[in-house]
Amino acid sequence: MEDLHLKHNNQSVKPVTLNTLPLFKHPDILDHFNESSSIILHCGDTLDFLQTLSCATAKLIITSPPYNLGKEYEKKTQIESYLKIQEQVICELIRILKDDGSICWQVGNFVDNAEVFPLDIFFYDIFKKKGLKLRNRIIWRFNHGLHASKRFSGRYETILWFTKSDAYTFNLDSVRIPSKYPGKRHFKGTKRGMPSCNPLGKNPSDIWEFIAREWDEELWNIPNVKANHPEKTLHPCQYPIELIERCVLALTNENDWVLDPYCGVGSALIAALKNNRKAMGVDKETEYIFIAKQRIKDLYAGRLKIRPIGKPVYEPTGNEKIAQIPPEWKKVE
Ligand SMILES: C[S@@+](CC[C@H](N)C(=O)[O-])C[C@H]1O[C@@H](n2cnc3c(N)ncnc32)[C@H](O)[C@@H]1O
């Protein structure tokens, strides 16, 4: 563990905890909620499971719900009936959320007859109607995905971060990223000549602006989980763990409960446990729950492959074979 004890503006700054080891050495993975447990993994329908949980239990609810796209784990329905079911789930989630807690709802687009419906627009209304407050609409951009031919290829999804009240946890210092120009200094006023950046780094931002040169640096530049990613399992739309880790570190404290109501292969649970939080997840697919259990066991055995948080995304230098223009495309002189 790296311990950064720094003085900032003459105040002692809380140490930043980077990649700590799990606190719970021998966790039992339980199927149902129990006050003294630290990991719950349930296979079944999310609404049924959520109804068994007490009010004000979870500090962070983070999920990527089914998008109603007809993936292998879902049956595509009309958007209205899909949203109606989601609204029932959201009602339960708000009941289970602590007063100082957060919900992070990560979605992309529902597509019907080549028409795009950005799901966050629909979900925003549901959460707002129920009194939650939006703190950020985070853009998660990635470099790969399907190539569209009748519209621009989609390369981002959003995370709506809502809080239940104004008194919410936000540990900015735990998720700061290195400043681009740490040597910058105040050029006027009483602090003239003194360093102007925060020694712990800068706010990672929600993005985005079309500032061409800062484009890559300013984005939540976390690759999506594709075949060459160390975390890849058979799940078709798995979360990258580092994306959730940023939310876990910023929005919860150690020992808080993190809940993923559509947990798939357990990425959110791993992000929580890795950072000494308690973790709870439910998914209806036996196969995904089986993999999630195995990944949690591997985490504690120290053999789970995880892309380290903040590791730079590989940029081709231009010299790689696949970065070269195919010889067939070159004009014969
Ligand atoms: C977008 S995926 C989530 C993937 C997850 N974030 C991960 O990293 O593996 C949505 C998940 O919701 C699950 N699901 C869909 N409807 C459900 C329901 N009614 N109850 C429980 N799980 C459900 C699917 O099986 C799928 O794994």
The ligand as an ORCA input file, in Angstrom:
! r2SCAN-3c Opt
* xyz 0 1
  C     -25.285     -5.408    -18.669
  S     -25.226     -6.909    -17.816
  C     -24.290     -6.530    -16.390
  C     -22.861     -6.983    -16.484
  C     -22.052     -6.705    -15.227
  N     -21.901     -5.284    -15.021
  C     -20.680     -7.372    -15.286
  O     -19.648     -6.703    -15.170
  O     -20.633     -8.586    -15.483
  C     -26.847     -7.069    -17.196
  C     -27.074     -8.331    -16.362
  O     -28.406     -8.285    -15.859
  C     -28.842     -9.634    -15.690
  N     -30.316     -9.586    -15.593
  C     -31.215     -9.210    -16.543
  N     -32.473     -9.232    -16.049
  C     -32.390     -9.633    -14.741
  C     -33.325     -9.831    -13.702
  N     -34.626     -9.632    -13.894
  N     -32.866    -10.231    -12.489
  C     -31.548    -10.441    -12.282
  N     -30.595    -10.258    -13.233
  C     -31.009     -9.863    -14.452
  C     -28.283    -10.346    -16.923
  O     -28.166    -11.738    -16.714
  C     -26.934     -9.629    -17.105
  O     -25.870    -10.384    -16.573
*
